[in-house]
């Protein structure tokens, strides 16, 4: 029997391994997410109390900031794809990110410092977002694309590891050292993130930017067709983010009125730190879905394609807001409710987040035209920004017209989410994948 050729054996083994440089991107992402969510986790109450804006105004400001963060990826993606490449875009814009955290820390209590710091963070965080997620995919050869589902799952797990650590640590920093240090520590984490990313500079596979002014007409037509199909799929996704993004605003305000739960003097669940529990749930759901439930579904004959997973995620978001409304209804009746009741909403919502968000990254990279990977990733990020904008718009509309309060606020969003889920399922059923071979999306 003839032995396999050694180079072929080595190539087969290589196709089953993650590229070694992934560790630098993953390390960068963990620290960057610590910096972002560390700042975001304390922002709602900082605006409401320290800056004396009140609950409604704080919610609007935070979601306007979120809108800016998730619209900036369009500029970052265009810059990376067209001019300087993903590596240099990530490295240079990260410096603006660090400066933004420093501004919040040094000018704590100042409205000018607040808006300047948030603007710089929006440029930094938003500008690198589509580049980092696309840069992960760039490190895999075509023969390794079967690893994308797992790597984007673990990439998302890392995001939530950084977020969970921030949600538990930064409120403690604020409690013991004040807001200046609570904003400063995330800045140090962002500096570390930039350094870790720089360490991998000699190992990265870098896709060159496409500087030509106009692509050939057939290529341009194919790109437009692919982008139109992707945009139609993404059309109702912002409604999911309109619900999910409230974990850092209306859910924090709800949790502030609930009875805290203490495990130790450090591990206390309240309105702010409950966001960390949400991130931990993502870390549990990611391997559970990726390693157990998806393979089980395949063995049972049901293919968990990207669009089916995303549909399920949107449905679960609606269910989570029904649960949140039921909890709020008890509070509206004057009952004292433990913060642990909010955990039920988080369990359902975070399962939905993994199904939709981690899968959405995979879908965006796989379906994007080769020349427009960062731009398509930025379109995915824009759905999150539109979700923030929808919360701001609904908050303003509610103050002047609807006037929904308490449980009715959560039920209203649940009803809209069920409708958006049905619309998404309709669009997804008509989507035709643009990948080679027409693989199921």
Protein Blocks (a to p, Z undefined) as FASTA:
>chain_A
ZZddfklmmmmmmmmpccfklmmmmmmmmmmmmmmmmmmmmmmmmmmmmnonojmlmmmm
mmmmmmmmmmmmmmmmmmmmmmnomklmmmmmmmmmmmmmmmmmmmgoiaklmmmmmmmm
mmmmmmmmmmmmmmmmmmpcfklmmmmmmmmmmmmmmmmmmmmmmmmmmmmmmmmnojkl
mmmmmmmmmmmmmmmmmmmmmmpccddddfbfbdcfklmmmmmmmmmmmmmmmmmmmmmm
mmmmmmmmmmmmmmmmpccddfblmlccdfklmmmmmmmmmmmmmmmmmmmmmmmmmmno
pacdfklmmmmmmmmmmmmmmmmmmmmmmmmnopacdfklmmmmmmmmmmmmmmmmmmmm
mmmmmmpcfklmmmmmmmmmmmmmmmmmmmmmmmmmmmmmnopghjllmmmmmmmmmmmm
mmmmmmmmmpccfbehiiaZZ
